[in-house]
C-alpha cells in the first residue's frame, strides 16, 4: 500500500493560512475584539477530526501490516504533516485569544485544542504548558488535559512524569509506564486531576502492576539499554555496578537491561563487567535527565 500526500492537502493548508492571517490581525486588536466562540467551535471540531481520523487509520494499518512496516512509517509522515498544519492554526488561536473557555466552546473544540498541542513539537508543547496550566486552574480547561501535557513535556525532557499518563518503551521495544516520581501519592494526584486510578488506566496494556510500598525512584535514575561487543554480538549476564560497588543490575539473555541507579552515577559513571570483559566505565553525556536509553559497546575481550 502506498500513501500519497500531495495536492489533496492544499485546500486544508490554504484554509489555515487565511485563518492564521485573520488571527494575526485580531492579535493586534486583542483588547478591542470579542472572542468568536461559535466560529472557534466550528473550526476546532474540524481540526479534531483531522487529528483523530488519521490516527484511527494508523491503528488499523498497524494491526494489518505491523508497527514496523514501511506502510505504517510512511503514514506517520502524513500524520506529522497534518500535525504541523493543525499546530500552526491552533497556535494562532491561542496567541490571539488565550485558552478559550471550555464553558463557551463545544467539548469537541476544547479537546481539539489540547490534542493538537499534545501532538505538536516539543517547543510548542513547552510554550503552551503554562497557558494550559492557568486555564485548568481557572476552570477554562479540564485538569486532566494539563496532566497529560505536563507528563508528555517531562517525558520528552527525559524526566520522570507526575501523573502516570504516558507510556514509553524500554530498549527491547516493550511498552512500559514511563517512570513516575513520588509513586506513593500517584493515585491521589490522579484523582485531583480527574483521572482514574492507575491500575484501571493500565487495563489493556501488557504491564504488570502492583502498588508500591516505597518510592524506588527517589534519588535515582532509570537506565534502559542493550550491551553489545564491537562485533555487534549482544552480551547476556553482564553485571552493572555503581561506583560504590553496589550491583545495579544485569543484562538478560538477550543483552538488554533496566537498572535503577543513584544519581551520583551521572557524574561518576557505571561499570560493566562480565566473562571476558574485566570492566568498562560508561559515562553519561546528559547530566540533567532522569530516564536514559542507550546501547553500551564493550571493547573486545
C-alpha positions as CSV (number, residue, x, y, z in Angstrom):
1,X,0.0,0.0,0.0
2,X,1.4,3.4,-1.0
3,X,0.5,6.6,0.9
4,X,0.3,9.7,-1.3
5,X,0.5,13.1,0.3
6,X,0.2,16.0,-2.2
7,X,-2.3,18.3,-3.7
8,X,-5.1,16.9,-1.6
9,X,-3.6,18.7,1.4
10,X,-3.5,22.1,-0.4
11,X,-7.1,23.2,0.5
12,X,-6.6,22.4,4.1
13,X,-3.2,24.3,4.1
14,X,-4.8,27.4,2.4
15,X,-7.7,27.4,4.8
16,X,-5.4,27.6,7.8
17,X,-3.2,30.2,6.1
18,X,-6.2,32.5,5.8
19,X,-7.3,31.8,9.3
20,X,-3.8,32.5,10.6
21,X,-3.8,35.8,8.8
22,X,-7.1,36.6,10.5
23,X,-5.8,35.7,13.9
24,X,-2.6,37.8,13.4
25,X,-4.8,40.8,12.6
26,X,-7.0,40.1,15.6
27,X,-4.0,39.7,17.8
28,X,-3.1,43.4,17.3
29,X,-6.7,44.3,18.3
30,X,-6.9,41.8,21.1
31,X,-8.3,44.3,23.7
32,X,-10.9,45.5,21.2
33,X,-12.5,42.3,19.9
34,X,-14.8,39.7,21.4
35,X,-13.8,36.0,21.1
36,X,-15.9,34.4,18.4
37,X,-16.7,31.2,20.4
38,X,-19.2,29.8,17.9
39,X,-16.8,30.2,15.0
40,X,-13.9,28.7,17.0
41,X,-16.0,25.7,18.0
42,X,-16.9,25.1,14.3
43,X,-13.2,25.3,13.2
44,X,-11.8,23.3,16.0
45,X,-14.3,20.5,15.6
46,X,-13.0,20.1,12.1
47,X,-9.4,20.1,13.5
48,X,-10.3,17.3,15.9
49,X,-11.5,15.2,13.0
50,X,-8.2,15.9,11.2
51,X,-6.2,15.0,14.3
52,X,-8.0,11.8,15.2
53,X,-9.1,10.4,11.8
54,X,-5.6,9.7,10.5
55,X,-4.6,8.1,13.9
56,X,-7.6,5.8,13.6
57,X,-6.4,4.8,10.2
58,X,-2.8,4.4,11.5
59,X,-4.0,1.9,14.2
60,X,-5.8,-0.1,11.5
61,X,-2.7,-0.1,9.3
62,X,-0.5,-1.2,12.3
63,X,-2.8,-4.1,13.0
64,X,-2.8,-5.2,9.4
65,X,0.9,-4.7,8.5
66,X,2.7,-4.4,11.8
67,X,4.0,-1.3,13.6
68,X,7.4,-1.5,11.8
69,X,6.0,-1.9,8.3
70,X,7.0,0.7,5.6
71,X,3.4,1.5,5.1
72,X,3.0,2.5,8.7
73,X,6.2,4.5,8.8
74,X,5.1,6.3,5.6
75,X,1.7,7.1,7.1
76,X,3.4,8.5,10.2
77,X,4.9,11.1,7.8
78,X,1.5,12.0,6.6
79,X,0.3,12.4,10.2
80,X,3.3,14.7,11.0
81,X,2.3,16.9,8.1
82,X,-1.3,17.2,9.4
83,X,0.0,17.8,12.9
84,X,2.2,20.7,11.7
85,X,-0.7,22.4,9.9
86,X,-3.0,21.9,12.9
87,X,-0.3,23.3,15.2
88,X,0.0,26.4,13.1
89,X,-3.7,27.1,13.3
90,X,-4.2,26.3,17.0
91,X,-1.1,28.4,17.9
92,X,-2.8,31.3,16.1
93,X,-5.9,30.9,18.2
94,X,-4.0,30.6,21.5
95,X,-1.8,33.6,20.7
96,X,-4.8,35.7,19.8
97,X,-7.3,34.8,22.4
98,X,-5.5,32.8,25.1
99,X,-7.1,29.5,26.0
100,X,-10.8,29.7,25.1
101,X,-13.1,28.9,28.0
102,X,-14.4,25.3,27.8
103,X,-17.8,26.5,29.1
104,X,-18.2,28.7,26.0
105,X,-17.0,26.4,23.2
106,X,-18.0,22.8,22.4
107,X,-16.4,19.8,24.2
108,X,-15.0,18.7,20.9
109,X,-13.4,22.1,20.3
110,X,-11.9,22.1,23.8
111,X,-10.5,18.6,23.2
112,X,-9.1,19.7,19.8
113,X,-7.0,22.5,21.4
114,X,-5.4,20.1,23.9
115,X,-4.8,17.2,21.4
116,X,-3.2,19.5,18.8
117,X,-0.7,20.9,21.4
118,X,-0.2,17.4,22.8
119,X,0.8,16.1,19.4
120,X,2.9,19.2,18.5
121,X,6.7,19.5,18.6
122,X,8.5,19.9,21.9
123,X,9.0,23.6,21.8
124,X,5.3,24.2,21.1
125,X,4.3,21.9,24.0
126,X,6.6,23.7,26.4
127,X,5.4,27.1,25.2
128,X,1.7,26.4,25.9
129,X,2.1,24.2,29.0
130,X,1.9,27.3,31.4
131,X,-1.1,28.6,29.3
132,X,-3.0,25.4,29.8
133,X,-1.9,25.2,33.5
134,X,-3.5,28.6,34.1
135,X,-6.6,27.7,32.1
136,X,-7.1,24.5,34.1
137,X,-6.7,26.4,37.4
138,X,-9.3,28.9,36.3
139,X,-11.7,26.1,35.1
140,X,-11.3,27.1,31.4
141,X,-9.9,23.7,30.6
142,X,-10.2,20.2,32.1
143,X,-7.4,19.5,34.7
144,X,-6.7,16.1,33.1
145,X,-5.6,17.9,29.9
146,X,-2.9,19.7,31.9
147,X,-1.9,16.4,33.5
148,X,-1.4,14.7,30.1
149,X,0.5,17.7,28.7
150,X,2.7,18.1,31.7
151,X,3.7,14.4,31.7
152,X,4.4,14.5,27.9
153,X,6.7,17.5,28.3
154,X,8.5,15.7,31.1
155,X,8.9,12.5,29.1
156,X,10.5,14.3,26.1
157,X,12.8,16.1,28.5
158,X,13.9,12.6,29.8
159,X,12.4,13.4,33.2
160,X,10.0,11.4,35.4
161,X,6.3,12.0,34.9
162,X,4.0,13.0,37.7
163,X,0.5,11.7,36.8
164,X,1.2,8.4,35.1
165,X,-0.4,9.3,31.8
166,X,2.4,8.5,29.4
167,X,3.6,5.1,28.1
168,X,7.1,4.7,26.8
169,X,9.3,1.8,25.7
170,X,12.3,0.0,27.1
171,X,15.3,-0.6,24.8
172,X,13.8,-4.0,23.9
173,X,10.7,-2.5,22.4
174,X,8.3,-3.4,25.2
175,X,5.6,-0.9,26.3
176,X,6.2,0.4,29.8
177,X,4.7,3.0,32.0
178,X,7.1,5.9,31.8
179,X,8.8,6.2,35.2
180,X,6.7,8.2,37.7
181,X,8.1,10.2,40.6
182,X,6.6,10.0,44.1
183,X,4.7,6.8,43.3
184,X,3.1,6.5,46.7
185,X,1.0,9.6,46.1
186,X,0.3,8.8,42.4
187,X,-3.4,7.9,42.7
188,X,-4.1,10.9,44.9
189,X,-2.6,13.2,42.3
190,X,-4.6,11.4,39.6
191,X,-7.8,11.8,41.5
192,X,-7.2,15.5,41.9
193,X,-6.8,15.8,38.1
194,X,-10.0,13.8,37.3
195,X,-8.0,10.7,36.3
196,X,-8.9,7.0,37.1
197,X,-6.7,5.0,39.5
198,X,-3.5,3.9,37.7
199,X,-4.4,0.2,37.9
200,X,-7.7,0.9,36.0
201,X,-5.9,3.1,33.5
202,X,-3.4,0.3,32.7
203,X,-6.2,-2.2,31.8
204,X,-5.5,-3.3,28.2
205,X,-1.7,-2.8,28.5
206,X,0.6,-5.7,29.0
207,X,2.1,-4.1,32.1
208,X,2.3,-5.9,35.4
209,X,1.3,-3.5,38.2
210,X,1.4,-3.7,42.0
211,X,1.0,-0.8,44.4
212,X,4.5,0.3,45.5
213,X,5.4,0.1,49.2
214,X,8.2,2.7,48.9
215,X,9.4,5.3,46.4
216,X,12.0,3.4,44.5
217,X,12.9,6.3,42.2
218,X,13.8,8.8,44.9
219,X,17.3,9.9,44.3
220,X,17.7,7.5,41.4
221,X,17.8,7.4,37.6
222,X,16.3,4.8,35.3
223,X,18.5,3.4,32.5
224,X,17.2,1.2,29.7
225,X,19.8,-0.3,27.3
226,X,21.5,-3.0,25.4
227,X,25.1,-4.3,25.9
228,X,27.0,-5.5,22.8
229,X,30.6,-6.0,21.8
230,X,32.4,-4.4,18.9
231,X,31.3,-7.3,16.6
232,X,27.7,-6.5,17.3
233,X,27.0,-9.5,19.5
234,X,24.6,-9.0,22.3
235,X,26.0,-9.9,25.7
236,X,24.0,-11.7,28.3
237,X,24.9,-11.8,32.0
238,X,26.9,-8.6,32.1
239,X,26.9,-7.1,35.6
240,X,26.3,-3.4,36.0
241,X,27.8,-1.7,39.1
242,X,27.6,1.8,40.6
243,X,31.0,3.4,41.5
244,X,30.4,2.4,45.2
245,X,30.5,-1.3,44.1
246,X,26.7,-1.8,44.5
247,X,25.2,-4.1,41.9
248,X,22.7,-2.1,39.9
249,X,21.6,-4.8,37.5
250,X,22.4,-7.5,35.0
251,X,21.7,-7.9,31.3
252,X,19.2,-10.6,30.4
253,X,19.7,-13.5,27.9
254,X,19.3,-11.1,25.0
255,X,21.7,-8.5,26.3
256,X,19.0,-5.9,27.5
257,X,18.9,-4.3,30.8
258,X,16.9,-1.9,33.0
259,X,18.6,-0.5,36.1
260,X,17.9,1.9,38.9
261,X,21.0,3.7,40.0
262,X,21.9,6.5,42.3
263,X,22.1,9.9,40.6
264,X,25.7,10.0,41.6
265,X,26.4,7.8,38.5
266,X,25.7,10.8,36.3
267,X,29.0,12.2,37.5
268,X,30.9,9.0,38.2
269,X,29.6,6.6,35.6
270,X,28.6,2.9,35.7
271,X,30.9,-0.1,35.4
272,X,30.0,-3.0,33.1
273,X,31.7,-6.4,33.9
274,X,31.4,-9.9,32.6
275,X,33.2,-13.0,31.4
276,X,36.0,-11.8,29.2
277,X,35.1,-8.2,29.9
278,X,37.0,-7.1,33.0
279,X,35.5,-3.7,33.3
280,X,34.2,-0.8,31.2
281,X,33.2,2.6,32.5
282,X,30.1,4.1,30.9
283,X,29.9,7.9,31.1
284,X,26.6,9.8,30.8
285,X,26.7,12.7,28.3
286,X,23.5,14.3,29.5
287,X,23.7,15.0,33.2
288,X,20.2,16.6,33.6
289,X,17.8,13.8,32.7
290,X,16.3,11.1,34.8
291,X,15.5,8.4,32.2
292,X,18.1,7.2,29.8
293,X,18.2,4.9,26.7
294,X,21.4,3.8,25.1
295,X,23.5,0.9,23.7
296,X,26.7,0.2,25.6
297,X,29.5,-1.2,23.4
298,X,32.1,-3.1,25.3
299,X,35.7,-3.3,24.0
300,X,36.9,-6.6,22.7
301,X,37.8,-9.4,25.1
